[in-house]
Amino acid sequence: MLMRSLLLTAVFALVMSATNSTCAAETVWSGLVIADNGTQPSTTPSELKHFEHALKALFGYNQFNIIGQSSKTLKTGEEDWLASSKYFSLHVDARGETSAGYHLNLKLYKEKELLLETEAKLSKSSPLVIKGPQVGGGQLLLVLVVE
């Protein structure tokens, strides 16, 4: 009987700790990034340092400049926010949370023109990077990271 009681207490504690970890507030950083090749590449911004090598390997550019950004603390997993620059804006609508990450609806605008609308899953363990339109000699990247 004592063993059953201890086992039930342990199971209850595990369930409660799992529930609390998925309900904890997390911050999502969203950035509008211009990737291009510079003759004297600028230093990569700190927000992108953790995965700079992957960005260079995937996209073939040697420098990345943030032109717009936003950080949002998610409490319910159903918030929305906007990262914007002079010409582009990224509207993010979080549609719910799972233990692995967040379901998102993303809309990219150039001024008032809708360029892209898509649904995506943002993992809590790795960034989400979406290749946007060409901008000058570079490429617009949409980057979202759970911090």
C-alpha positions as CSV (number, residue, x, y, z in Angstrom):
1,M,0.0,0.0,0.0
2,L,2.8,2.4,0.8
3,M,4.5,1.5,-2.4
4,R,1.3,2.3,-4.4
5,S,1.0,5.6,-2.6
6,L,4.6,6.5,-3.4
7,L,4.2,5.5,-7.0
8,L,1.0,7.6,-7.4
9,T,2.8,10.6,-5.8
10,A,5.7,10.2,-8.2
11,V,3.4,9.9,-11.3
12,F,1.5,13.0,-10.1
13,A,4.7,15.0,-9.7
14,L,5.9,14.0,-13.2
15,V,2.6,15.0,-14.8
16,M,2.6,18.3,-12.9
17,S,6.2,19.1,-13.9
18,A,5.5,18.3,-17.5
19,T,2.4,20.5,-17.5
20,N,4.3,23.4,-15.9
21,S,7.1,23.2,-18.4
22,T,4.7,23.5,-21.4
23,C,2.9,26.4,-19.7
24,A,6.1,28.4,-18.9
25,A,6.5,31.7,-20.7
26,E,9.0,31.6,-23.5
27,T,10.3,34.4,-25.6
28,V,10.4,34.2,-29.4
29,W,12.7,36.4,-31.3
30,S,11.7,37.2,-34.9
31,G,13.9,38.9,-37.4
32,L,13.9,40.2,-40.9
33,V,17.4,39.6,-42.2
34,I,19.2,40.6,-45.4
35,A,21.8,38.0,-46.4
36,D,24.3,39.1,-49.1
37,N,28.0,38.8,-50.0
38,G,30.1,41.6,-48.9
39,T,33.7,42.2,-49.9
40,Q,34.5,43.0,-46.3
41,P,31.7,41.1,-44.4
42,S,30.3,42.8,-41.4
43,T,30.2,41.0,-38.0
44,T,27.2,38.7,-37.7
45,P,24.6,40.1,-35.2
46,S,24.6,38.3,-31.8
47,E,21.0,37.1,-32.4
48,L,22.3,35.0,-35.3
49,K,25.7,33.9,-34.0
50,H,24.5,30.5,-32.7
51,F,23.6,29.3,-36.2
52,E,25.8,31.6,-38.4
53,H,27.7,28.6,-40.0
54,A,24.4,26.9,-40.9
55,L,23.1,30.1,-42.5
56,K,26.3,30.5,-44.6
57,A,26.2,26.9,-45.7
58,L,22.5,26.8,-46.6
59,F,22.2,30.1,-48.4
60,G,25.8,30.8,-49.6
61,Y,26.0,34.4,-48.3
62,N,28.8,35.7,-46.1
63,Q,27.0,38.4,-44.2
64,F,23.7,38.9,-42.4
65,N,22.2,42.2,-41.4
66,I,19.0,42.5,-39.3
67,I,16.7,45.1,-40.8
68,G,13.7,44.5,-38.5
69,Q,13.1,42.5,-35.3
70,S,10.8,41.8,-32.5
71,S,10.8,39.8,-29.3
72,K,7.5,38.4,-27.8
73,T,7.0,36.6,-24.6
74,L,4.5,33.9,-25.1
75,K,2.3,33.0,-22.1
76,T,-0.6,31.2,-23.8
77,G,1.0,30.2,-27.1
78,E,-1.7,32.1,-28.9
79,E,-0.3,35.6,-29.1
80,D,0.5,37.6,-32.2
81,W,3.2,40.2,-33.0
82,L,4.9,42.1,-35.8
83,A,8.5,42.4,-36.8
84,S,8.9,45.3,-39.3
85,S,11.5,47.3,-41.2
86,K,11.2,50.2,-43.6
87,Y,9.7,48.2,-46.4
88,F,8.9,44.7,-45.0
89,S,6.9,43.4,-42.1
90,L,6.3,39.9,-40.7
91,H,3.1,39.3,-38.9
92,V,3.3,36.3,-36.7
93,D,0.1,34.7,-35.2
94,A,0.8,31.9,-32.8
95,R,-1.9,29.3,-33.0
96,G,-1.0,27.0,-30.1
97,E,1.8,25.3,-28.3
98,T,2.9,21.7,-28.1
99,S,5.7,20.2,-26.1
100,A,8.0,20.5,-29.2
101,G,7.1,24.1,-30.2
102,Y,4.5,26.4,-31.6
103,H,2.1,26.4,-34.6
104,L,2.4,29.7,-36.4
105,N,0.6,31.5,-39.2
106,L,3.0,33.8,-40.9
107,K,2.3,36.7,-43.3
108,L,5.1,38.7,-45.0
109,Y,4.2,42.1,-46.4
110,K,6.1,44.5,-48.6
111,E,4.6,47.8,-47.6
112,K,0.9,46.9,-47.8
113,E,1.2,44.0,-50.4
114,L,0.9,40.5,-49.0
115,L,3.9,38.5,-50.4
116,L,3.6,35.3,-48.5
117,E,1.1,33.6,-46.1
118,T,2.0,30.2,-44.7
119,E,1.7,28.0,-41.7
120,A,4.8,26.7,-40.0
121,K,6.0,24.9,-36.9
122,L,8.6,26.6,-34.7
123,S,10.6,24.1,-32.8
124,K,11.8,25.0,-29.3
125,S,15.2,23.3,-30.1
126,S,16.1,25.0,-33.4
127,P,15.4,28.2,-35.4
128,L,13.0,28.5,-38.2
129,V,14.5,30.2,-41.3
130,I,12.4,30.9,-44.4
131,K,13.9,32.2,-47.6
132,G,12.1,35.4,-48.8
133,P,12.3,37.5,-51.9
134,Q,15.5,38.8,-53.5
135,V,16.4,42.3,-52.3
136,G,19.0,44.1,-54.3
137,G,22.0,41.8,-54.5
138,G,20.9,39.7,-51.5
139,Q,18.1,37.7,-50.0
140,L,15.5,38.4,-47.4
141,L,15.4,35.8,-44.7
142,L,12.6,35.4,-42.1
143,V,14.1,34.0,-38.8
144,L,12.3,32.9,-35.7
145,V,14.0,31.5,-32.6
146,V,12.7,30.4,-29.2
147,E,15.1,31.9,-26.7
